[in-house]
């Protein structure tokens, strides 16, 4: 979980695609929408709204 969360937490160093993939990985690894939102600087609801339809298997 730490690797995926670190990738989300460093958006100036990664592209939007990589952030979306990291969100998928974090969710697959058990991170809550609340935690993902914290890392993105948005609410859990906003994080889920933006990334909730993505999955690692769909290629983010």
C-alpha positions as a Markdown table, in Angstrom:
| # | Residue | x | y | z |
|---|---|---|---|---|
| 1 | Unk | 0.0 | 0.0 | 0.0 |
| 2 | Unk | 2.8 | 2.4 | 0.8 |
| 3 | Unk | 4.2 | 2.4 | -2.8 |
| 4 | Unk | 0.8 | 3.2 | -4.3 |
| 5 | Unk | 0.1 | 5.9 | -1.7 |
| 6 | Unk | 3.5 | 7.5 | -2.3 |
| 7 | Unk | 2.9 | 7.7 | -6.0 |
| 8 | Unk | -0.5 | 9.4 | -5.4 |
| 9 | Unk | 1.1 | 11.8 | -2.9 |
| 10 | Unk | 3.8 | 13.0 | -5.3 |
| 11 | Unk | 1.7 | 14.4 | -8.2 |
| 12 | Unk | 4.3 | 16.8 | -9.4 |
| 13 | Unk | 6.5 | 13.9 | -10.2 |
| 14 | Unk | 4.0 | 11.7 | -12.1 |
| 15 | Unk | 1.6 | 12.1 | -14.9 |
| 16 | Unk | -2.2 | 12.0 | -14.5 |
| 17 | Unk | -2.2 | 8.5 | -15.9 |
| 18 | Unk | 0.2 | 7.3 | -13.3 |
| 19 | Unk | -1.9 | 8.9 | -10.6 |
| 20 | Unk | -5.0 | 7.2 | -11.9 |
| 21 | Unk | -3.1 | 3.9 | -11.9 |
| 22 | Unk | -1.8 | 4.5 | -8.4 |
| 23 | Unk | -5.3 | 5.2 | -7.2 |
| 24 | Unk | -6.4 | 1.9 | -8.7 |
| 25 | Unk | -3.5 | 0.0 | -7.1 |
| 26 | Unk | -4.2 | 1.7 | -3.7 |
| 27 | Unk | -7.8 | 0.7 | -3.8 |
| 28 | Unk | -7.0 | -2.8 | -4.9 |
| 29 | Unk | -4.5 | -3.0 | -2.0 |
| 30 | Unk | -7.2 | -1.9 | 0.5 |
| 31 | Unk | -6.8 | 1.9 | 0.8 |
| 32 | Unk | -10.1 | 3.6 | 1.5 |
| 33 | Unk | -11.6 | 6.5 | -0.5 |
| 34 | Unk | -11.0 | 8.6 | 2.5 |
| 35 | Unk | -7.2 | 7.8 | 2.4 |
| 36 | Unk | -7.0 | 8.3 | -1.3 |
| 37 | Unk | -8.8 | 11.6 | -1.0 |
| 38 | Unk | -6.4 | 12.7 | 1.7 |
| 39 | Unk | -3.4 | 12.0 | -0.5 |
| 40 | Unk | -5.0 | 13.8 | -3.4 |
| 41 | Unk | -6.1 | 16.8 | -1.3 |
| 42 | Unk | -9.8 | 16.2 | -2.0 |
| 43 | Unk | -12.7 | 14.7 | -0.2 |
| 44 | Unk | -13.4 | 10.9 | -0.3 |
| 45 | Unk | -16.5 | 11.6 | -2.3 |
| 46 | Unk | -14.6 | 13.7 | -4.9 |
| 47 | Unk | -11.8 | 11.0 | -5.2 |
| 48 | Unk | -14.4 | 8.3 | -5.7 |
| 49 | Unk | -16.3 | 10.4 | -8.2 |
| 50 | Unk | -13.2 | 11.1 | -10.2 |
| 51 | Unk | -11.6 | 7.6 | -10.0 |
| 52 | Unk | -14.3 | 5.2 | -8.9 |
| 53 | Unk | -15.0 | 3.9 | -12.4 |
| 54 | Unk | -11.4 | 3.0 | -13.1 |
| 55 | Unk | -9.7 | -0.3 | -12.4 |
| 56 | Unk | -6.2 | -1.7 | -12.9 |
| 57 | Unk | -7.6 | -4.3 | -15.2 |
| 58 | Unk | -9.3 | -1.7 | -17.4 |
| 59 | Unk | -5.9 | 0.0 | -17.9 |
| 60 | Unk | -7.0 | 3.0 | -15.8 |
